[in-house]
Amino acid sequence: MQEGQNRGLAREWRLRSGDHAAAYRARREFAQELLGLPCQSADYASAELIFGELVHNAVRHEATEVQVALEVDEAVRLRVTDDGPGFWVSEPRPTPPNAETGRGLGIVRAVARDLNVEHFDGTCVVTAVLPLAPA
């Protein structure tokens, strides 16, 4: 998105449950899209990490279809919508040191500027405000 263009939806991806190759391609495309955003400050690595964690969880655990949107206005947001039962944001739980899973949401919570989970009629919408400041 070039400076001066309308802000709003910058890019959107649609993925299917279990399609980890498509999720990986989408993550690469997302990283490239971020580099094109006019930002005055940016933590691109953390933004890509947020994308990877949220999209991987949706593709792996929950949904038959996953919609991912990169939105730009006064903030840069990643919105992941799926048709799975979702999860509830609660206080972080300790993860055993040898556990292979269970750290992703805690990582997202630590690096995102904000994290919100909403449930609507059989869908789960996770919105993360990315650590990027649009110009």
N, C-alpha and C positions, 0 to 999 in steps of 0.2 A: 504494500500500500504506500503510495507516494504521499509526501507531505501535502496537505491541502485537500486531499480526497475526503469524501464523506467517511465518517467513522461509523462503526457498528460492526457487522459481521465481516471479519477479514478472511476467514476460510472455514470450511466445514468438511468433515469426513464422516462416512458411514461404514461401519464395520459389522461383521457377523461374529457370533459366539464361536470361540475356538480358533479363529483365524489369526494366529499370532504373527504370521508373515505379513499380513495386511496391517496389523497394528504396528509392527516394526517399520514398515514403509511409511505409514502415517507419521510416526515419530520423527523420521528423517525429514519428511516434508514440513512438519511443524517447525523443526529447528531452522530450516531454510526460510520459512515464512517469518520467523522472529527476526532474522537478520535484516529483513526488508522493512521492518517497522521503524518509524522515526521515534526513537526513544532518547530521552536525555540521560537516563541511567538504566542499566539493565544487568541482571544476573541471568544470562541465557542458560547456563548450565543447570541452575536450580529450576528454571521454567521448564526445561526439557525433562528433568527428573520428575517434576510434578505430572507432566503429560504421561510419561512412561508408567508411573505408579497407578494413576487413576484409570488410564485406558487399559492397562494390563489386567487390573482387578476386574473391570467390567467385562472384558472379553473372556477372561478365565473363569470367573465365578458366576456371573449373574444372568446375562441377557442373551436373547437370540439376536437382537439388533442393538447396536451402540451408535449413538450420534455424538459427534465431538465437534464443538464450535470454538473457534478463537474469536473473541470479541474485543473491540477496541473502542473506548470512549474516554472518560476521564481516568480510567484504569484499563489494564489489559487483563481479560478474564478467559479462563478455560472452563467450558461448560460441557460436562459429560452426562448424557441422558441415556438411560437404558430401560428395558422392560422387565428387569429382574426385581426381586423383592428389596434390593438395596441393603443398607445398613444404617445404623444410628450412630451418630457421633457422640461419643462419651469420653470420659476421662481416659487418657492413655493407660494401657495396661502394661505391666512389666513383661518383657519378652525374655524367655530363657536365652542365655548366651549361645547355646547350640541350636536354637530353632532356625529353620530355613525360611520361615514366613512370619508375618505378624509385625513387621517394622514399617511397612510402606505408608500407612496412614499417619503414623507418628512423624515420619520424615516430611510428608506433605504438610502437615500441620506446622512443622518447625520452619519451613522455608517459604510457604505461601504467606501473602499479606493477610489473607482471610480465607476461610474454608466454610462452606455452607452446604448442608445436605437437606433436600426437600423430597417429599413423597407426594405424588399426585396420581390417583386412579391407576395404580399398577405400574407406575414408572418411578424411577429414582433419578433425581437431578442433583449432581454434585457440581458446585461452582467454586473454583479457586481463583482468587485474585493473585495474579502472577507478580513476581518481584521485578517488575518493569515499570518505568515511569514514562508514559507517552509524552512526546514533545508537543 
